[in-house]
Amino acid sequence: MAGWRRALLMTGLLAAAAMPGQAAPAPVPDFSGMWAHPSLPGMEPLASGPTSLVNLQRRNGRSNPVQLVGDYRNPILKPEAAAIVKMRGEESMGHFGFHNPRNQCWPNGVPFVLPSAGMEMFQQKDHITIHYLVDQQVRHVRLNAQHPQKITPSWYGDSVAHYEGDTLVIDTVGIKAGPFAMVDWFGTPQSPALHVVERYRMIGNEEAQESYARDAKENVRNQQPFDADYRGRVLQLLFTVDDPNVFTTPWSATVTYRHMIQDQWVENVCAENPRKYGTEEDAQVPTATTPDF
């Protein structure tokens, strides 16, 4: 009797597996490895549609990273935000490095950190950990979860994610608008209503060339090492930013990471060198006024 039942069960399972429309679960895409985005200021504006700001100051046809004058005429900006971007640009033109999360040794936040010089993603069953080279900053993302009804704002916000085929989708809200928080290197402001959606997927070398061209048109190469001869698949991020207090419409841009040469992280601690030696104000390194425990 036990053998008959076992045979019947196996027949039923095989029949169910053969039924049309019963596709096997898609494999989880593998985003492991160390990735670099070796360009400054970093975001890759899209060829069309609402997209990220570009630098009005050019050097050899590309963004001048020592004079960050964001295009305050970009129609995605509300008037108040455009005025702030214009003011930051004037400060930069006056050879004053206005405060941002990176030069002040503060958590970079989202989306500011996305075009980071180095990134590594650790994919687990119900959790994803993202490690950024800049100051060894870490993000935690919950898989197949929902945002809580009440969110306590934090530097990286509350991030939940799910897979859509070969794409990892991360949804982040509750991003803290701290003293130096901004959306990009041009000083574009943010508010507590900031909402960022990230879509990560692997793309082939041929598809990556279009993104590399957009990157090269706007940004300049920094010293982050990557394998220039690598022709395999690379990790691309398409992200969308929405903040109705700052922007007239949601906008998108890409960050196309390249394969890093090094196989281990180098130490990168901003607070070890907070002095600016007269070029700007010294970094206002975060300091705890009371013990954590």
N, C-alpha and C positions, 0 to 999 in steps of 0.2 A: 504493500500500500504506500509506504514511504517513497519507494522508487517511482511509482506511478504519479504521485503528487509532484515529485521533483521534476519528472519529465514534463508534466503538464505546465508547471511553473516556468520552466525554461522555454517551452513552446510559446507561452504567452509573452514572455520578455522579448524573444526574438521577433515575434509578430509586431509587438509595439515598437521595437527599434526600426522595423522595416516600414512602418506606417508613414505615408507621405506627410511632410510638414513637421516631422519630429526630428529636427536637426540636432546634432550633438552640440553641447555648449561650446562657444568659441573659446579658444585658448587665450589666456591673459597675455597681453603684449609685454615683452621684456624690455624695460628701459634702463637696465643696469649699466654700469660703467661710469667713467668720469668725463663730464662734458664741459666744454669751455665756450664762452661767447666772447671772442677776443676783440671786441670793438667798443668804442666810446662815442657818444653817450650810451649807445646800445640798442634801443628799440629800432626795429626795422619797419618804417612806414609802409603801408600798403600802397599798391599802384593806383588805387582808386577808392572812393568812398571815405567816410569819416575815419580819420586815422591820427596817429600820434604827431606831436609837434616836431618840426625840424629846426635846425639852428640857422638863424639869419646871418650869423658870422661865419664866413667860409675861409678855408685855407687850402690852397691847391684844389679847389672845387668841392671840398668836403667840409663837414662840421669842424669848427675850430674849438677843440676841447678846453682851451684856456679862456675863451670868451663865449659863455653860454647865454645866448640871446634867443630864447624860444620865440617861435613865430606867433606872437600875440594876436595876429590877424586871422588865425585858424578859426573857421566858423564853429568848431566844436566848443569854443570857450564862451561862457557867459561874460558880460561886460566886467563884472567884479573880478573874475578869474583872469581875464585878459589884462587888466590893470596890474595885477600882482605879477604876472609873467613879464610884463613890460618893465616893471620896477626892478625885478631880479636881473633882467638883462642889462639895465643901466648900471646896476651895481657891478656886474661882471665886467662890463666895458670899462668901468672905473678901476679895474684891477683889484677888486675886492671879491674874494671867494665867498659868496653868500652861504649861509649855513644850510647844510642838508644832512640827512641821516648818516651818510657815509663819512663826511669830513668831521662830523661831531661825535663819531663813535657810538651812535645810537642804533637800535634795531632798524633795519632798512624798510621793513614793511612791504606790503603788496600794493601796487605792482612795481614799486621802485626797485626791488631786489631782483626782479625776473631776468633782466639782461646781465646777471652777475657774471664775473670772470670765470667762475667755476661752480659746478653743481653736480650733485650725486643723489640719486633717488633709490630708496630702499623700499621694495614692494613686499608687503606682508599680507596675510589672509584678510585681515579686517582693518589694516592700518598702513599708511604710507608715511615715511619719514624723508624729508628733503633737507639735504645738508648743503649749505652755500659756503664757498671758500672765504668770502669776505667776513672776517671776524668769526669764522666757524659758526655762523648762525643756522638755526634749525627750525624747521616747520613740521607740525604734526597734522596729518590729514586723516579723518575717519572715513572708512569705506562703507558704502551702502548704509548711510546714516542720514538723519535729518538735522537741520539746525534746531536748537532748542528755542522755545518760545521767548525766553528771556536770555539775552546774550550779554555777558560782561565784556566790553571792548578790550582787545589786546593788540599788541603790535602786529601780529600776523593774522588776527581775526579768527573766526570760527570757520574751518574748512571741512567740507564733506565732499566725497567723490564717488564716482561710479565709472565703470567701463562701458563704452559704446563700441562694440567690436574691437577694432585695433586702436581705439582712442581712449585715453584717460581724461575724464572731465572733472575738474575741481571747481567747486563753487564756494566763494569766500565772502562773508559779511562780518560785521562787527569789528572792523579794522579801526584801531585807536588813532585818533587825530592828535598826535603828540606835538610838542613844541617845534620840532624840526620835520614833521611828517610832510611828505609831498609825493606827487604821483611820478615825477620824472626828474631828470637832472636840470631842467629849466625852471624849477620852482613852482610848477603847476600845483595849486593847492588841492586839498581833499577835505571832505567833511565826514561826519559819522554815517552818512547815507551811502558811502562808497561800497560798490558791489563789483567784484571781479570774478570772471569765469575764465578758466584756463583749459585749453584742449591740447594734450600732448599726443604725438604719434611719431612713429618712425617713417622717414621718407627716403627714397633712393637718391643716389648721387645726381642723377639728371634733374630730378625735381628740385633738389637743393640748390642748383646753380641759379635759378631765378631768385631765390631768397638771398643767396650770397651777393648777387648783383645789386639788389635793393640795399643790402647792408653796406656794400662798398660805395654806393652812390652817396650815402648819407654819413656814414660813420668812419672813424679812423681806427687803425689797428693799434692795440696796446701790446704789452709784452707777454701776455699769457700764452704759454706754449701749446701748440696743437699740431697734430700730424698733417702737414700739408699734402702728403702723398696718399692719404687715406681716401679710398673710393667706395667704402661700404655705406650702409644705411646710417643716417644721422637722426638725431632727435630734434623735432621742431615743435615749438609752442605757438599756438594762435590764441591770443587772449583778448577779451572784451572788457572794457571799463565803463561803468555806468555810475554817475553821481549827479542827480538832478539839481543839486545845489551849486555845482561847479560847471557842468557841461550841458550844452543844448541838446545833445543826443548821445547815445552810446557810441563808442568808437573802438576800433580794433587795430592791432599790430601783431607782428610776429617776432620771435626770437629763435634763430636757427643755431643750435649748439653744434660745435665740432668736437671731434674725438681728441681728448687730451693725450699728450705724450706721456706725462708722468703717471706713475701708478700709485702714488700716495700724496696726501695733502701736505702742502707746506704750511708752516705756522704763520698766521696772519692775524695780528692783534693790534687793532687801531689804538687802543688806550695806552700802549707802550710808548707811543710817540705823539703826545697831544700838542706839542709845541709847533707853532706856525712861523716863528722867527720873523715877525713883522709883515708877512704877506697877507695875513688876515688874523682874526682873533683866534686865540688858542681854543682847542676843542673843549666843549663843555661836556666832559665825560659823565655818563650817568653815575650818580652817587646815591647810595642808600642812606637816608637820614635815620632809619631805625633798622635793627637787625631783622632778617627774614624769619628767624626762629629763636 
